[in-house]
Amino acid sequence: MTVAGRVEHEDLVQTIARIERLGKGLFGVTACVVQLHAADEMLAETAFASSAHRFCADLPLGEVLQLMPEKASPFSPALGKVDNFEVRFCALQPLRDRAGNVVGRVVLIHERSRAFTSGDGHWMADLAALIERELHFSGFSADAPRTGS
């Protein structure tokens, strides 16, 4: 990797980390994860560094926003475990490249069941658009698009 490529890579990693912090604060969730199907091995390693990222890698990926569970209930079973908390809510929004191919996702995970309002849906779309814009500016390329898990 060239010096310029390494700097560009580090900029993208820092941008993704910043967007994850913004998403976590905006939605008041336990974690916000940006996950990319990276052709770049260094980016892929960074993207799957935390247990939250590994948890999200096993979730199904569709073409539209997915909520798990679809309705908030304090009796919903845990969707899995991340570090020291059980995941009770998850929202997955696909990320697309310029051609419209799914190249990743942004995921909100929370330790308590919660409602997801239409306003939340708009904010999630805005967050995804911000990430996609950064990916387009960085010249990000991904492995072959994948849907499902």
DADA-V231609 format. One record per pair of residues at least 4 apart in sequence whose C-alpha atoms are under 7 Angstrom apart, sorted by the first residue. I is the first residue (numbers start at 1). GAP is how many residues later the second one is. D is the distance in whole Angstrom. If there is no record, write none. Layout:
i=I gap=GAP d=D
i=I gap=GAP d=D
This chain:
i=1 gap=4 d=6
i=1 gap=5 d=6
i=2 gap=4 d=6
i=3 gap=4 d=6
i=4 gap=4 d=6
i=5 gap=4 d=6
i=6 gap=4 d=6
i=7 gap=4 d=6
i=8 gap=4 d=6
i=9 gap=4 d=6
i=10 gap=4 d=6
i=11 gap=4 d=6
i=12 gap=4 d=6
i=12 gap=126 d=7
i=13 gap=4 d=6
i=14 gap=4 d=6
i=15 gap=4 d=6
i=16 gap=4 d=6
i=16 gap=18 d=7
i=17 gap=4 d=6
i=18 gap=4 d=6
i=19 gap=4 d=6
i=20 gap=4 d=6
i=20 gap=12 d=5
i=20 gap=13 d=6
i=20 gap=14 d=7
i=21 gap=4 d=6
i=22 gap=4 d=6
i=23 gap=4 d=6
i=23 gap=9 d=6
i=24 gap=4 d=6
i=24 gap=5 d=5
i=24 gap=6 d=7
i=24 gap=7 d=5
i=24 gap=8 d=5
i=29 gap=79 d=7
i=29 gap=80 d=6
i=29 gap=81 d=5
i=30 gap=79 d=6
i=30 gap=80 d=5
i=30 gap=81 d=6
i=31 gap=77 d=6
i=31 gap=78 d=5
i=31 gap=79 d=7
i=32 gap=75 d=6
i=32 gap=76 d=5
i=32 gap=77 d=6
i=33 gap=20 d=6
i=33 gap=73 d=6
i=33 gap=74 d=5
i=33 gap=75 d=6
i=34 gap=71 d=6
i=34 gap=72 d=4
i=34 gap=73 d=6
i=35 gap=12 d=6
i=35 gap=69 d=5
i=35 gap=70 d=5
i=35 gap=71 d=6
i=36 gap=11 d=7
i=36 gap=67 d=6
i=36 gap=68 d=4
i=36 gap=69 d=6
i=37 gap=66 d=5
i=37 gap=67 d=5
i=37 gap=105 d=5
i=37 gap=106 d=6
i=38 gap=5 d=6
i=38 gap=6 d=5
i=38 gap=103 d=7
i=38 gap=104 d=5
i=38 gap=105 d=6
i=39 gap=102 d=6
i=39 gap=103 d=5
i=39 gap=104 d=5
i=40 gap=4 d=6
i=41 gap=4 d=6
i=42 gap=4 d=6
i=43 gap=4 d=6
i=44 gap=4 d=6
i=45 gap=4 d=6
i=47 gap=6 d=7
i=48 gap=5 d=5
i=48 gap=6 d=6
i=49 gap=4 d=7
i=50 gap=4 d=6
i=51 gap=4 d=6
i=51 gap=31 d=6
i=51 gap=32 d=7
i=52 gap=4 d=6
i=52 gap=30 d=6
i=53 gap=4 d=6
i=54 gap=4 d=7
i=55 gap=27 d=7
i=58 gap=91 d=7
i=59 gap=90 d=6
i=60 gap=88 d=5
i=60 gap=89 d=5
i=61 gap=86 d=5
i=61 gap=87 d=5
i=61 gap=88 d=6
i=62 gap=32 d=7
i=62 gap=85 d=6
i=62 gap=86 d=6
i=63 gap=31 d=6
i=64 gap=29 d=6
i=64 gap=30 d=6
i=65 gap=27 d=6
i=65 gap=28 d=5
i=65 gap=29 d=7
i=66 gap=25 d=6
i=66 gap=26 d=5
i=66 gap=27 d=7
i=67 gap=23 d=6
i=67 gap=24 d=5
i=67 gap=25 d=7
i=68 gap=21 d=6
i=68 gap=22 d=5
i=68 gap=23 d=6
i=69 gap=20 d=6
i=71 gap=44 d=7
i=72 gap=41 d=5
i=72 gap=42 d=5
i=72 gap=43 d=5
i=73 gap=40 d=6
i=74 gap=39 d=6
i=76 gap=12 d=7
i=77 gap=11 d=7
i=78 gap=8 d=6
i=78 gap=9 d=5
i=78 gap=10 d=5
i=79 gap=8 d=5
i=79 gap=9 d=6
i=80 gap=6 d=6
i=80 gap=7 d=5
i=81 gap=4 d=6
i=81 gap=5 d=4
i=81 gap=6 d=6
i=82 gap=4 d=6
i=82 gap=5 d=7
i=85 gap=26 d=6
i=86 gap=25 d=6
i=87 gap=22 d=6
i=87 gap=23 d=6
i=87 gap=24 d=5
i=88 gap=22 d=6
i=88 gap=23 d=5
i=88 gap=24 d=5
i=88 gap=25 d=5
i=89 gap=20 d=6
i=89 gap=21 d=5
i=89 gap=22 d=7
i=89 gap=23 d=6
i=89 gap=24 d=5
i=89 gap=25 d=7
i=90 gap=17 d=7
i=90 gap=18 d=5
i=90 gap=19 d=5
i=90 gap=20 d=7
i=91 gap=16 d=6
i=91 gap=17 d=5
i=91 gap=18 d=7
i=92 gap=13 d=6
i=92 gap=14 d=6
i=92 gap=15 d=5
i=92 gap=16 d=7
i=93 gap=12 d=5
i=93 gap=13 d=5
i=93 gap=14 d=6
i=94 gap=8 d=6
i=94 gap=10 d=6
i=94 gap=11 d=4
i=94 gap=12 d=6
i=95 gap=7 d=6
i=95 gap=8 d=6
i=95 gap=9 d=5
i=95 gap=10 d=5
i=95 gap=11 d=7
i=95 gap=33 d=6
i=95 gap=37 d=6
i=96 gap=4 d=5
i=96 gap=5 d=5
i=96 gap=6 d=4
i=96 gap=7 d=5
i=96 gap=36 d=6
i=97 gap=4 d=6
i=97 gap=5 d=7
i=97 gap=6 d=6
i=97 gap=35 d=7
i=97 gap=39 d=7
i=98 gap=38 d=7
i=101 gap=44 d=6
i=102 gap=43 d=6
i=102 gap=44 d=7
i=103 gap=39 d=6
i=103 gap=42 d=6
i=106 gap=22 d=7
i=116 gap=4 d=6
i=117 gap=4 d=6
i=118 gap=4 d=6
i=119 gap=4 d=6
i=120 gap=4 d=6
i=121 gap=4 d=6
i=122 gap=4 d=6
i=123 gap=4 d=6
i=124 gap=4 d=6
i=125 gap=4 d=6
i=126 gap=4 d=6
i=127 gap=4 d=6
i=128 gap=4 d=6
i=129 gap=4 d=6
i=130 gap=4 d=6
i=131 gap=4 d=6
i=132 gap=4 d=6
i=133 gap=4 d=6
i=134 gap=4 d=6
i=135 gap=4 d=6
i=135 gap=5 d=5
i=136 gap=4 d=6
